[in-house]
């Protein structure tokens, strides 16, 4: 099968640090190549891939001070896709804002995966094109735009082998938080939980410019050298170390989470997750078995005291069985075959 994978240009594929979408695209693309498919990846020029790479920009947009207008490179990427469109059997687009208004120009079966939530602004665009082929990353994601043509739900998958299993976490114990320093991810709640539980908390993640004031006032104001430590934006190795040695990872979200890759990465190391029961959380965590699904901060504090009840090996096994990149690739291949089978046949 000849497949085009169209990635965002904001981070490298795979990302050196933060970048869940680009990590998923990397796993999917390389596994498709390993399975002998002919894959072309449209991404930034510094991307590392086994597929053929087509780059609209040498380096990612994020943090690139030389870029004055990001949309220019988005348009160049679409033009590159259209120039090569006859080379593909199916096109898979992973863009935040997909090229739906020019969908009629992409004359090949096309699949769209939205990796974030359908906010009110997103819905204004997506609902104008309800008959396109959409793939959700959780059943919960569909609830925010149920009118769309969802042809499948395919859970995100990782490579568990890149997350070594740790049977016995570090002593003295600590709690972990990994994610953007934004209100939706809830690092302020993680700090409150750690303080009430009387345990150290180690936080890692990026700070977007729009969240700088929140970060300084609600998060950074609590940092010290003893209980609340901030590690900055973590590399893969630093992320793995943080998660694997914790007694639990806190996931105190305040929004309708469409998936939550951090939960899977944490469980892969054996570390259970204590999470707010919003969005896709109940699809990822088995409450009482691979972590705890909670209703509020006080419930999460209580769950910390019960974390010894969780079997760390079961956490890893859940990832291996349900959230591997092999399972994800199986799901997307089934999607590609479905859209190909339903596409109009070309007249010879």
C-alpha positions in Angstrom: 0.0 0.0 0.0 1.3 3.5 -0.8 0.5 5.7 2.1 1.1 9.5 2.8 1.4 10.5 6.5 1.0 14.3 6.9 2.3 15.4 10.3 2.2 18.8 12.0 5.2 21.1 11.4 5.4 22.4 14.9 7.7 19.6 16.3 10.2 17.1 14.8 9.0 13.5 14.1 9.7 12.0 16.6 10.0 14.9 19.1 13.1 15.3 21.2 11.0 16.2 24.2 7.3 17.3 24.2 5.1 16.3 21.2 2.6 13.6 21.6 1.2 13.8 18.1 4.6 13.6 16.5 5.5 10.6 18.6 2.4 8.8 17.5 3.1 9.6 13.8 6.6 8.4 14.2 5.6 5.0 15.7 2.9 4.5 13.0 5.0 5.6 10.1 8.0 3.4 10.9 5.9 0.4 11.7 4.1 0.7 8.4 7.5 0.7 6.7 8.6 -2.4 8.7 5.5 -4.1 7.3 6.7 -3.4 3.8 4.3 -0.5 2.9 5.5 2.3 0.8 5.2 5.3 3.1 6.0 9.0 2.5 6.2 11.3 5.6 5.4 15.0 5.2 7.1 16.6 8.2 10.0 19.0 9.2 13.3 18.3 7.6 15.1 17.2 10.8 12.6 14.4 11.3 14.0 10.9 11.8 12.1 8.3 9.9 12.4 5.1 7.9 9.9 6.5 5.3 10.7 8.8 2.5 10.7 12.3 4.0 9.2 15.4 2.3 10.0 18.6 4.2 8.3 21.9 3.8 10.7 23.4 6.4 14.1 22.5 7.6 13.4 22.7 11.3 10.1 22.7 13.3 8.1 25.9 13.7 8.0 25.8 17.5 10.9 27.9 18.9 12.1 28.9 15.4 12.6 32.6 15.7 13.4 32.8 11.9 9.8 32.1 11.0 7.5 35.1 10.7 4.4 33.4 9.3 3.9 29.7 10.1 0.9 29.4 7.8 3.3 29.8 4.8 4.9 26.5 5.6 1.6 24.8 6.2 0.6 25.9 2.7 3.9 24.7 1.2 3.3 21.3 2.9 -0.1 21.0 1.3 1.2 21.9 -2.1 3.9 19.2 -1.7 1.2 16.7 -1.0 -0.9 17.7 -4.0 2.1 17.6 -6.3 2.6 13.9 -5.3 -1.0 12.9 -4.8 -1.0 10.5 -7.7 1.7 8.5 -5.9 -0.5 7.4 -3.1 -3.3 4.9 -2.4 -4.4 6.6 0.8 -3.6 9.8 2.6 -3.6 10.1 6.4 -3.7 13.7 7.9 -2.7 14.4 11.5 -3.0 18.2 11.4 -4.6 20.3 14.2 -6.4 22.3 11.5 -6.8 19.8 8.6 -7.1 21.0 5.0 -10.8 20.3 4.8 -11.7 23.2 2.5 -9.5 21.7 -0.2 -10.5 18.1 0.5 -11.9 17.9 -3.0 -8.4 18.5 -4.4 -6.9 15.5 -2.5 -8.2 13.0 -5.1 -7.3 9.9 -3.0 -9.1 8.3 -0.1 -8.2 10.4 2.9 -8.4 9.8 6.7 -8.3 12.5 9.3 -7.2 11.9 12.9 -7.8 14.8 15.3 -5.4 14.4 18.1 -6.9 17.1 20.4 -10.4 18.0 21.4 -13.1 19.5 19.3 -13.3 23.0 20.8 -15.9 25.4 19.7 -13.6 26.9 17.1 -12.6 23.5 15.7 -16.3 22.5 15.4 -17.0 25.5 13.3 -14.7 24.0 10.7 -15.2 20.3 11.1 -19.0 20.4 11.1 -18.9 21.9 7.6 -17.4 18.6 6.4 -19.3 15.9 8.4 -18.9 13.2 5.7 -15.1 13.1 5.6 -13.4 10.0 7.0 -12.6 10.8 10.7 -10.8 8.5 13.1 -11.2 9.2 16.8 -8.5 8.4 19.4 -11.1 7.5 22.0 -14.8 7.1 22.2 -14.9 10.0 24.6 -13.5 12.3 21.9 -16.5 11.7 19.7 -18.9 13.1 22.3 -17.8 16.7 21.5 -18.7 16.4 17.8 -21.0 13.4 17.4 -22.2 14.5 14.0 -19.0 13.6 12.2 -18.4 10.5 10.1 -16.3 8.4 12.5 -15.2 5.3 10.7 -13.2 3.9 13.7 -11.7 4.6 17.0 -8.0 3.8 17.1 -6.2 4.2 20.5 -2.7 5.7 20.5 0.1 3.3 20.9 3.7 3.4 22.1 6.7 1.1 22.2 6.7 -0.5 25.7 10.3 -1.5 25.2 11.3 2.1 25.3 9.8 2.4 28.8 11.7 -0.1 31.0 9.6 -1.8 33.7 10.5 -0.9 37.3 9.1 -3.3 39.9 10.2 -1.4 42.9 10.1 2.5 42.7 12.6 4.8 44.3 12.9 5.2 48.1 12.1 7.7 49.5 8.8 7.8 47.5 7.6 10.6 45.4 4.7 11.5 43.1 5.2 12.5 39.4 3.5 14.9 37.1 4.3 15.1 33.4 2.5 17.5 31.0 2.1 21.0 29.7 2.1 23.6 32.5 -1.5 24.7 31.7 -4.7 24.8 33.6 -6.2 22.0 31.5 -3.5 19.6 32.6 -3.9 20.6 36.3 -0.3 20.9 37.7 -1.8 23.2 40.4 -4.0 20.3 41.5 -1.0 18.0 41.5 0.8 20.4 43.9 -2.3 20.5 46.2 -2.5 16.7 46.2 1.1 16.2 47.0 1.0 18.7 49.9 -2.1 17.1 51.3 -0.6 13.6 51.0 2.6 14.8 52.5 4.8 13.5 49.7 7.4 15.1 47.4 6.2 16.0 43.9 8.4 16.2 40.8 6.9 18.0 37.8 8.2 18.1 34.2 6.7 19.7 31.1 6.8 22.7 28.8 5.5 26.1 29.4 3.7 27.8 26.4 3.8 31.5 26.2 0.0 31.8 26.7 0.3 29.9 30.0 3.3 31.8 31.4 1.2 33.9 33.8 -0.7 30.9 35.1 2.6 29.0 35.5 4.3 31.8 37.5 1.3 32.5 39.7 -0.3 29.1 40.3 2.6 26.6 39.9 6.1 28.1 40.1 5.2 30.0 43.3 5.1 26.7 45.1 8.5 25.4 43.9 11.2 24.7 46.6 14.2 22.5 47.0 12.4 20.0 49.2 8.8 19.0 48.4 7.9 20.6 45.0 10.5 20.3 42.3 10.3 21.4 38.7 12.5 19.6 36.2 11.7 21.6 33.1 10.9 20.1 29.7 12.1 16.5 29.9 13.8 14.4 27.2 12.7 10.8 26.7 15.3 9.5 29.0 14.4 12.1 31.7 10.7 11.4 31.3 11.2 7.6 31.7 13.3 8.1 34.8 10.7 10.5 36.3 7.8 8.2 35.7 9.4 4.8 36.4 10.7 5.7 39.9 7.5 7.3 41.1 5.0 5.5 43.3 2.2 7.1 41.2 1.7 9.6 38.3 -0.8 12.3 38.9 -3.2 13.1 36.1 -5.4 15.8 37.6 -6.9 17.2 34.3 -9.6 19.8 34.2 -10.7 19.2 30.6 -12.3 16.6 28.4 -9.0 14.7 27.7 -9.2 13.0 24.2 -6.6 10.3 25.2 -3.8 11.1 27.6 -0.6 9.5 26.4 1.2 10.2 29.7 -1.1 7.6 31.4 0.1 5.0 28.9 3.7 5.9 29.2 3.5 5.8 33.0 1.8 2.4 33.1 4.4 1.0 30.7 7.0 1.6 33.3 4.8 -0.1 35.9 3.8 3.2 37.6 0.0 3.4 38.3 -1.9 6.6 37.5 -4.2 8.6 39.7 -6.5 10.6 37.4 -9.6 12.7 37.3 -12.4 10.8 35.6 -12.8 13.0 32.6 -12.7 12.4 28.9 -10.9 9.2 27.9 -9.5 8.4 31.3 -12.0 5.5 31.9 -10.9 4.0 28.6 -7.3 4.0 29.5 -7.2 3.2 33.3 -8.8 0.2 35.0 -9.7 1.8 38.3 -8.5 -0.2 41.2 -6.3 -2.3 38.9 -3.9 0.0 37.0 -4.6 3.1 39.0 -7.5 5.1 40.4 -10.2 7.2 38.6 -11.3 10.0 40.9 -13.9 12.7 41.2 -12.0 15.5 42.8 -8.7 16.5 44.6 -9.7 15.0 47.9 -10.5 11.7 46.2 -7.1 11.8 44.5 -5.4 12.4 47.9 -7.2 9.3 49.3 -6.1 7.3 46.3 -2.4 8.1 47.0 -2.8 6.3 50.3 -4.1 3.3 48.6 -1.5 3.1 45.8 0.2 0.0 47.3 -2.9 -2.0 46.3 -2.0 -1.7 42.6 0.1 -4.4 40.9 2.8 -2.6 38.8 3.2 -5.6 36.5 -0.5 -5.4 35.6 -0.1 -1.8 34.7 2.6 -2.7 32.1 0.6 -5.7 30.8 -2.4 -3.4 30.1 -0.2 -1.2 27.9 1.3 -4.3 26.1 -2.1 -5.7 25.4 -4.1 -2.5 24.4 -1.8 0.5 23.8 1.2 -0.8 21.7 2.2 0.7 18.4 1.6 -2.7 16.8 -2.1 -2.6 17.9 -2.4 1.0 16.7 -0.9 0.1 13.3 -3.3 -2.8 13.0 -6.2 -0.4 13.7 -5.1 2.1 11.1 -4.4 -0.5 8.4 -8.0 -1.7 8.9 -9.1 1.9 8.4 -7.0 2.3 5.2 -8.4 -0.9 3.8 -12.0 0.2 4.6 -11.7 3.6 2.9 -10.0 2.0 -0.1 -12.8 -0.5 -0.5 -15.4 2.2 -0.4 -13.7 4.6 -2.7 -15.0 5.0 -6.3 -13.2 2.8 -8.7 -11.2 4.6 -11.4 -12.1 3.9 -15.0 -9.2 2.5 -17.0 
